[in-house]
Amino acid sequence: MTVNLFKESSSTARSLGEELRSIIADLEPAVAEPLVQRLAVEAHPTPLLVFTGYHSSGKSTLIEALTDRAFNIPIGSGITTDEVTEYDWDGDVRLVDTPGVHADRPDHDERAERALQAADLVLFAVPVELFDDTLVSHLRDVLGRLGKWRQTLIVITKAGTMEAAPGHREAAIKEALGAFEAVPWVECDAQYYLDGLDLADSAPADSAAFIEASGLGKVAALINQFAGQQGELGRLSQPLQLVAAISLEASASLTDDPNEQAALTVLARQRSALSKKRIHLGDLLDARSAQFRGDAVRAATQFADGIERNEQAGELSEAMLADLMTTLNASLAAALERFESSVKQVLEVQFDDLASEVLAIEATPFGRLAVQLAAVEPGSFDGRDVAVRPGNAPVSAPPSWTGDLSKYLKQFNKFWGAGDGVKAAAGSNGHKVVLKVGHAFGKKFKPWEAVKTANTIGKVARVGGVAIGVGLEAYGVFADERAAVKAEQARAERRRTITQEILAQADSIVADALHSVAADLDNIFKPEFQRIDAMASEIHGARSTRTDLRDRLASVHRQAGSALAALASAAEGS
């Protein structure tokens, strides 16, 4: 099967972390202990992949196929998943098989929801018969109320068991998604893949044909795209960035040359500061987007409440409806303005903080030595007055790489707003991202009149097949208690429809804005990581003698870089 980067990035980070711990264990305790603590404290939790859908939608079969039968999951037409079941996929990914949605077992749904709320990635299994009203409602609930629209992949299962007219499934998916149209989907038949595995030894050609026909490679490709996107945002890259930084810092401790030690330590600390800041920025921006979503939901709720109040008072006139729409649109516009302002504030504060961190690194003993080392002309250097470590004074002759180090440090400090020892973040490249935020927020809320769904609001609102007279006393339309219940259900469905429409718009704005901001951030962060690694490689290469530990650390550093590059490539390909 196609490489699963969701798993592979976690696997690589775990194995490299274990290798790094074994190397660090051979270092001096004073050096090793803080590095080990950082590896333990800052380690990223194992990614969580959650499967949801009807009890007979093929979730368990899909898990078996994606893992090449790593688990013996009961598979059948009945309710085979009675509870939330978690599978440890080689210690790299936690797979969660949830009870079937609405399988006449209401207790299933609560447990499944808790798993969905914690999910890093949701695979929503849809049977080849496609959607009914219950499954549509569950899908929109996952995407909207739970806010998982950016973390959901729809998989039409058992696709090989039933033919479909061209465009039929695409149309059904589009209708089911409603305003959440950007959610990706794919068709597959996981059983074909398992059948192909069974034929691998006896009939290789048939095996390959079944595996190709299964479409599971397309599922894996979507997972890879997601992994790349999450990697770029820091969720999957965090442990890899940590390994890269700590391996560099550990390598610095192995040299007997204080000049080299100072330079490598500064590079390691710079790398660590940048990776932490990039990840923290992603977390803060996600938090601001959640606040924006909450504002949009509150505006939608107030709008729906206003409609109901006026209906129950006797009449919802055109003028009343227009006033409610005006208030709604004003609330949404204000929420968007607050969101844009909060994104700018986050970026400004964090880039100011990063400039301070750059200066703080430079002010350390290693930092001061590196600066002095980079500032002198060959033959004139004497850094013996810089206390780095007792009994370990710097040598007087600058190494061959000091010229490149000088250029690098000057460029690095200027780039992050800390040039010439004076904080000047306002003119830094980081703050140029702030100036681009306005362009990132080019998508605005459309006026409600332009996006409302047919029959949601009007002279007569018809929802769920029940007609609600807008200009009449709400319950006066109905002759009995049963009709009143239907009216309440229709009213609740209308409320959900309004909220989903507005949430979908909010989420679309968030997606476009944060994608643009993330691209701008990556355009300045990624080249810096590359420059740090290139400078470190030059320093390592200048050594005439190498040790086994240094070679092992260099290997760990290179592998972490390769894994990060794979995530970046997947994101660019998406």
C-alpha positions in Angstrom: 0.0 0.0 0.0 1.1 3.6 -0.5 3.2 4.9 2.4 1.0 6.3 5.2 2.7 9.5 6.3 0.2 9.9 9.2 1.8 6.8 10.7 5.3 7.1 9.2 6.0 10.5 10.6 5.0 9.4 14.0 7.0 6.2 13.6 10.1 8.1 12.5 9.8 10.5 15.4 9.4 7.7 17.9 12.4 5.6 16.5 14.6 8.7 16.2 13.6 9.8 19.7 14.6 6.4 21.1 17.9 6.4 19.2 18.6 10.0 20.5 17.9 8.9 24.1 20.4 6.0 23.7 23.1 8.4 22.4 22.4 11.0 25.1 22.8 8.3 27.7 26.5 8.2 26.9 27.0 11.9 27.4 28.1 13.5 30.7 25.2 13.5 33.2 25.3 17.3 33.5 24.7 17.5 29.7 22.4 14.5 29.3 19.9 15.1 32.0 18.4 18.4 30.7 18.3 17.0 27.2 16.5 13.9 28.3 14.0 15.9 30.3 13.2 18.1 27.2 12.6 14.9 25.1 10.2 13.6 27.8 8.3 16.9 28.6 8.0 18.2 25.0 7.2 15.0 23.3 4.0 15.1 21.2 1.3 12.6 21.9 0.5 9.8 19.5 -1.9 10.8 16.7 -5.5 9.6 17.0 -7.4 8.3 14.0 -11.1 7.8 14.6 -13.5 5.8 12.3 -17.2 6.6 12.4 -20.3 5.7 10.3 -23.1 3.2 10.4 -22.6 -0.1 12.1 -22.5 -1.9 8.7 -20.6 0.7 6.7 -17.3 -1.2 6.6 -15.3 0.7 9.3 -13.7 -2.4 10.7 -12.8 -3.8 7.3 -11.3 -0.5 6.4 -9.1 -0.6 9.5 -8.0 -4.1 8.7 -7.1 -3.0 5.1 -5.2 0.1 6.1 -3.1 -1.8 8.6 -2.5 -4.9 6.4 -4.4 -7.0 8.9 -2.5 -5.9 11.9 -5.6 -6.7 14.1 -8.1 -9.5 14.0 -11.3 -7.3 14.1 -14.6 -9.1 14.0 -16.2 -8.3 10.7 -19.9 -9.0 9.8 -23.2 -7.5 8.9 -24.4 -7.1 12.4 -23.3 -4.7 15.1 -19.7 -6.0 15.5 -18.4 -2.9 17.3 -20.3 -2.7 20.7 -18.0 0.0 22.2 -15.2 2.4 21.4 -12.3 0.1 20.7 -8.8 1.5 20.5 -6.0 -0.3 18.6 -2.3 0.6 19.1 -0.8 0.6 15.6 2.8 -0.2 16.3 3.0 2.5 18.9 2.8 5.1 16.2 -1.0 5.8 15.8 -4.0 5.1 17.9 -6.9 3.8 15.8 -10.3 4.1 17.2 -13.3 2.0 15.9 -16.5 3.5 17.2 -19.9 2.0 17.6 -22.2 2.3 14.7 -24.1 5.6 14.6 -27.8 5.2 15.6 -27.7 1.5 15.4 -30.7 1.2 17.7 -28.1 1.5 20.5 -28.3 5.1 21.8 -25.5 4.5 24.3 -23.1 4.0 21.4 -23.4 7.6 20.3 -22.2 9.2 23.5 -19.0 7.1 23.6 -18.4 7.7 19.9 -18.7 11.5 20.3 -16.1 11.6 23.0 -13.7 9.8 20.7 -14.6 12.1 17.8 -13.9 15.2 19.9 -10.4 14.0 20.6 -9.6 12.9 17.0 -6.7 14.2 15.0 -8.2 12.7 11.9 -11.7 11.3 11.2 -12.5 8.7 8.6 -16.2 8.9 8.0 -17.3 5.6 6.4 -20.4 5.9 4.1 -21.9 2.7 2.7 -22.2 2.3 -1.1 -26.0 2.9 -0.7 -25.0 6.4 0.3 -26.8 8.7 2.7 -30.1 8.8 4.5 -31.3 11.6 6.7 -29.8 10.2 9.8 -26.4 9.8 8.4 -26.5 13.3 6.8 -27.4 14.7 10.2 -24.5 12.8 11.8 -22.1 14.0 9.2 -23.0 17.6 9.5 -22.9 17.3 13.3 -19.3 16.0 13.1 -18.3 18.7 10.6 -20.2 21.6 12.2 -20.9 21.2 15.9 -17.8 19.2 16.7 -15.8 21.4 14.3 -14.0 18.5 12.6 -14.5 19.7 9.0 -10.8 20.3 8.5 -9.9 16.9 10.0 -12.5 14.6 8.2 -12.1 12.4 5.2 -15.2 10.7 3.7 -14.7 7.2 2.4 -17.5 5.5 0.4 -17.0 1.9 1.3 -17.8 -1.4 -0.5 -17.7 0.6 -3.8 -17.1 -2.6 -5.8 -20.4 -4.2 -4.8 -22.6 -1.7 -6.7 -22.3 0.2 -9.9 -23.2 3.9 -10.0 -24.1 6.2 -12.8 -21.5 8.8 -13.6 -21.7 11.7 -11.2 -24.3 10.1 -9.0 -22.0 9.6 -6.0 -20.4 12.9 -6.4 -23.8 14.6 -6.4 -24.9 12.6 -3.3 -21.8 13.7 -1.4 -22.2 17.3 -2.4 -25.8 17.3 -1.2 -24.9 15.6 2.0 -22.1 18.0 2.7 -24.2 21.1 2.1 -22.2 24.2 2.9 -19.2 22.0 4.0 -18.4 21.3 0.4 -14.5 21.4 0.8 -14.4 18.1 2.7 -12.5 15.5 0.6 -14.0 12.1 -0.3 -12.9 9.0 -2.0 -14.4 5.6 -3.1 -12.8 2.3 -2.1 -13.5 -1.4 -1.5 -11.4 -2.5 1.4 -12.5 -6.1 1.0 -10.9 -6.2 -2.5 -7.6 -5.1 -0.8 -7.8 -7.9 1.8 -8.7 -10.4 -1.0 -5.6 -9.2 -2.8 -3.4 -9.8 0.3 -4.8 -13.4 0.4 -3.8 -14.0 -3.2 -0.3 -12.5 -2.9 1.5 -15.9 -2.8 -0.8 -18.1 -4.9 -1.7 -15.6 -7.7 0.5 -12.5 -7.7 -1.1 -11.0 -10.9 -4.7 -11.4 -9.5 -3.5 -10.0 -6.2 -2.1 -6.9 -7.8 -5.4 -6.5 -9.7 -7.5 -6.7 -6.6 -5.3 -4.3 -4.7 -5.4 -1.8 -7.5 -9.2 -2.1 -7.9 -9.7 -1.6 -4.2 -8.9 2.1 -4.4 -7.2 1.9 -1.0 -4.2 3.7 -2.5 -6.4 6.8 -3.0 -7.5 6.6 0.7 -3.8 6.5 1.7 -3.1 9.5 -0.6 -5.7 11.6 1.1 -4.3 10.6 4.5 -0.9 11.7 3.3 -2.2 15.1 2.2 -3.8 15.5 5.6 -0.5 14.5 7.3 1.4 17.0 5.2 -1.0 19.8 6.1 -0.9 19.0 9.8 2.8 18.7 9.6 3.1 22.1 8.2 1.0 23.4 11.1 3.2 21.7 13.6 1.1 18.9 15.0 3.0 16.1 13.3 6.2 18.0 12.8 6.7 18.9 16.5 8.5 15.8 17.7 10.6 15.7 14.5 11.6 19.4 15.1 12.4 18.5 18.7 14.7 15.6 17.6 16.5 17.8 15.1 17.2 20.6 17.7 18.3 18.3 20.5 20.5 16.2 18.3 22.3 19.4 17.2 22.6 20.5 20.8 23.9 17.1 21.9 26.5 17.2 19.1 27.8 20.5 20.4 28.6 19.0 23.8 30.9 16.3 22.2 33.5 18.7 20.8 36.6 19.7 22.7 36.8 22.9 20.6 35.0 25.7 22.6 34.5 27.7 19.4 32.7 24.9 17.7 30.8 24.1 20.8 29.6 27.7 21.1 28.5 27.9 17.4 26.7 24.6 17.4 24.9 25.4 20.7 23.7 28.7 19.4 22.4 27.1 16.2 20.6 24.4 18.2 19.0 26.9 20.5 18.0 29.1 17.5 16.4 26.0 15.9 14.6 25.1 19.0 13.2 28.6 19.5 12.0 28.8 15.9 10.3 25.4 15.9 8.6 26.1 19.3 7.4 29.5 18.1 6.1 28.1 14.8 4.1 25.4 16.6 2.9 27.9 19.2 1.7 30.3 16.5 -0.4 27.5 14.9 -1.9 26.7 18.3 -2.7 30.3 19.0 -4.3 30.9 15.6 -6.4 27.8 16.0 -7.6 29.1 19.4 -8.6 32.5 17.7 -10.4 30.6 15.0 -12.4 28.7 17.6 -13.4 32.0 19.2 -14.6 33.2 15.8 -16.6 30.1 15.3 -18.2 30.6 18.7 -19.1 34.2 17.8 -20.7 33.0 14.6 -22.7 30.3 16.4 -24.0 32.9 18.9 -25.0 35.2 16.1 -26.9 32.4 14.4 -28.6 31.4 17.6 -29.7 34.9 18.3 -31.1 35.1 14.8 -33.1 31.9 15.2 -34.3 33.0 18.6 -35.5 36.3 17.2 -37.5 34.5 14.5 -39.1 32.2 17.1 -40.0 35.0 19.4 -41.8 36.9 16.7 -43.6 33.8 15.5 -44.9 33.1 18.9 -45.9 36.7 19.4 -48.2 36.4 16.4 -46.5 37.6 13.3 -43.1 37.7 11.6 -43.4 40.5 9.2 -41.1 41.3 6.3 -39.8 44.3 8.2 -39.1 42.2 11.4 -37.3 39.6 9.3 -35.3 42.4 7.6 -34.3 43.8 11.0 -33.2 40.4 12.3 -31.1 39.8 9.1 -29.5 43.3 9.5 -28.6 42.5 13.1 -27.3 39.0 12.1 -25.1 40.4 9.3 -23.8 43.2 11.5 -22.9 40.6 14.2 -21.1 38.4 11.7 -19.2 41.3 10.2 -18.1 42.4 13.7 -17.0 38.9 14.6 -14.9 38.7 11.4 -13.3 42.1 12.2 -12.5 40.8 15.8 -11.0 37.6 14.3 -8.8 39.5 11.9 -7.7 41.9 14.6 -6.9 39.0 17.0 -4.8 37.2 14.3 -2.7 40.4 13.8 -2.3 40.8 17.5 -1.1 37.2 17.9 1.5 37.6 15.2 2.7 41.0 16.5 3.1 39.8 20.0 4.7 36.5 19.1 7.2 38.0 16.7 8.2 40.6 19.3 8.7 37.7 21.7 10.8 35.8 19.2 13.0 38.9 18.6 13.5 38.9 22.4 14.4 35.2 22.4 17.0 35.8 19.7 18.6 38.5 21.7 18.5 36.3 24.8 20.3 33.5 23.0 22.9 35.9 21.9 23.4 37.2 25.4 24.3 33.7 26.8 28.0 32.8 27.2 27.9 30.6 24.2 26.1 33.3 22.3 28.6 36.0 23.2 31.5 33.8 22.2 29.8 33.0 18.9 29.3 36.7 18.2 32.9 37.6 19.1 34.1 34.7 17.0 32.1 35.8 14.0 33.1 39.5 14.4 36.9 39.3 14.2 39.3 39.2 11.4 41.5 36.1 11.1 44.6 36.4 13.3 43.1 39.0 15.6 40.8 36.9 17.7 41.2 36.3 21.4 38.1 35.3 23.3 39.8 34.1 26.5 37.8 36.7 28.5 34.6 35.0 27.6 33.7 32.5 30.3 32.1 29.5 28.7 33.0 26.7 31.0 35.6 26.7 33.8 38.9 25.4 32.6 37.8 25.4 29.0 38.9 28.7 27.4 38.5 29.5 23.7 41.4 29.1 21.4 42.8 32.2 19.7 42.7 31.1 16.1 39.3 31.4 14.5 38.1 28.3 12.5 37.7 28.4 8.7 33.9 28.7 9.0 33.8 31.9 11.0 33.3 34.1 8.0 30.1 32.2 7.0 29.0 32.2 10.7 29.4 36.0 10.8 27.2 36.4 7.7 24.7 33.9 9.1 24.3 35.5 12.5 24.0 39.0 11.1 21.3 37.9 8.7 19.5 35.8 11.3 19.3 38.6 13.8 18.2 41.2 11.2 15.7 38.7 9.8 14.0 38.3 13.2 14.1 41.9 14.3 17.1 41.7 16.6 19.8 43.2 14.5 22.8 45.1 15.9 21.8 44.2 19.4 18.8 46.5 19.3 15.3 45.2 19.1 13.7 46.3 15.8 11.0 43.8 15.3 8.7 46.2 13.6 10.8 46.0 10.5 11.5 42.3 10.6 10.4 39.7 8.0 8.2 38.3 10.7 6.2 41.5 11.0 5.8 41.6 7.2 3.5 38.7 7.7 1.3 40.9 9.8 1.0 43.4 7.0 -0.3 40.7 4.7 -3.1 39.6 7.1 -5.6 41.9 5.4 -5.1 40.1 2.1 -5.6 36.8 3.9 -9.0 37.9 5.0 -10.3 38.7 1.5 -13.3 36.4 1.9 -16.1 38.1 3.8 -19.4 36.9 5.2 -22.0 37.0 2.4 -25.3 38.7 3.4 -27.7 36.1 4.8 -30.2 36.8 2.0 -27.7 35.5 -0.5 -26.8 32.2 1.2 -30.0 31.1 3.0 -31.2 27.7 1.9 -34.5 27.3 0.1 -37.5 27.2 2.4 -35.5 27.9 5.5 -37.1 31.3 6.1 -39.9 32.9 4.2 -43.6 33.4 4.3 -43.9 29.7 5.1 -40.9 27.8 6.4 -41.1 24.1 5.3 -38.6 22.0 7.2 -38.7 18.3 7.5 -42.0 18.1 5.6 -43.8 20.2 8.2 -45.2 23.6 7.3 -44.8 26.4 9.9 -47.1 29.4 9.3 -44.9 32.4 9.9 -47.6 35.0 10.3 -49.7 32.9 12.7 -49.5 31.8 16.3 -47.0 28.9 16.3 -49.1 26.2 17.8 -52.4 27.5 16.4 -51.7 25.9 13.1 -51.8 22.5 14.5 -54.8 20.6 15.7 -53.4 18.2 18.2 -50.4 17.5 20.4 -48.7 15.3 17.8 -48.7 18.1 15.3 -47.3 20.5 17.9 -44.4 18.1 18.5 -43.8 18.0 14.8 -43.7 21.8 14.7 -41.1 21.9 17.5 -39.0 19.3 15.6 -39.3 21.4 12.5 -38.3 24.5 14.4 -35.2 22.7 15.8 -34.3 21.5 12.4 -34.6 25.0 11.0 -32.3 26.3 13.8 -29.7 23.6 12.9 -29.9 24.6 9.3 -29.4 28.2 10.0 -26.4 27.5 12.3 -24.9 25.0 9.8 -25.1 27.6 7.0 -23.4 30.3 9.0 -20.8 27.9 10.5 -19.9 26.6 7.1 -19.3 30.1 5.9 -17.2 30.9 9.1 -15.2 27.7 8.6 -14.6 28.6 4.9 -13.3 32.0 5.9 -11.1 30.4 8.6 -9.7 27.9 6.2 -8.8 30.5 3.5 -7.4 33.0 6.0 -5.3 30.5 8.1 -4.0 28.7 4.9 -2.8 32.1 3.6 -1.2 33.0 6.9 0.4 29.6 7.3 1.9 29.8 3.8 3.4 33.2 4.7 4.8 31.8 8.0 6.3 28.8 6.3 7.9 30.9 3.6 10.0 32.6 6.4 10.4 29.7 8.8 11.4 26.9 6.5 14.3 28.6 4.8 15.7 29.5 8.3 15.6 25.8 9.3 17.5 25.0 6.1 20.1 27.7 6.8 20.7 26.5 10.3 21.2 22.9 9.2 23.5 24.0 6.4 25.6 26.1 8.8 25.8 23.1 11.2 26.8 20.8 8.4 29.6 23.2 7.4 30.9 23.3 11.0 30.7 19.5 11.3 32.5 19.0 8.0 35.4 21.1 9.0 36.4 18.6 11.7 39.3 16.4 10.8 38.4 13.8 13.4 35.0 12.4 14.1 33.6 10.1 16.8 31.0 7.4 16.6 28.6 9.4 18.8 28.9 12.5 16.6 28.3 10.4 13.5 25.2 8.8 15.1 23.9 12.3 16.1 24.5 13.6 12.6 22.5 10.6 11.2 19.6 11.3 13.6 19.6 15.0 12.5 19.6 14.1 8.8 16.8 11.6 9.2 14.6 14.1 11.1 15.2 16.6 8.3 14.3 14.1 5.7 11.0 13.2 7.5 10.2 16.9 7.8 10.9 17.4 4.1 8.5 14.5 3.3 5.7 16.2 5.3 6.4 19.5 3.5 6.3 17.8 0.1 2.9 16.1 1.0 1.5 19.5 2.0 2.7 21.1 -1.2 1.2 18.3 -3.2 -2.2 18.8 -1.6 
